[in-house]
């Protein structure tokens, strides 16, 4: 007997729960979901799309990449992978820095090569990173 003394709801083992035979092939439309689930999904989507800037700055190799581009720009994307890091997350970091206006990516016409160039904003950020490093080292 279940606690609370009321009737017990069970999940049917052999029959579909809500009339759908295959949930993956027959998903419910977003507007049919309960409000609390829609709100939770929207909050989750915002978190994924609105990654805090500090997360990017603190992530591995980002500051090194900015300083490298300031010193060596323009560079081939392959040079950046060779000289900084080859990790699978590098492409996302490059794209995020491009979206922030720190760098620009140009595709060459004759070859399948991407050239990365630091922007004016990127040079300003690099200068501030160097100032920060000097301040910490001078203390």
Buried (B, 14 or more C-beta within 10 A) or exposed (E): EEEEEEEEEEEEEEEEEEEEEEEEEEEEEEEEBEEEEEEEEEEEEEEEEEEEEEEBEEBEBBBEBBBBBBEEBEBBBEBBBEEBBEEEEBEEBBEBBBEBEBBBEEEEEEEEEBBBEBBEEBBEBBEEBBEEEEEEEEE
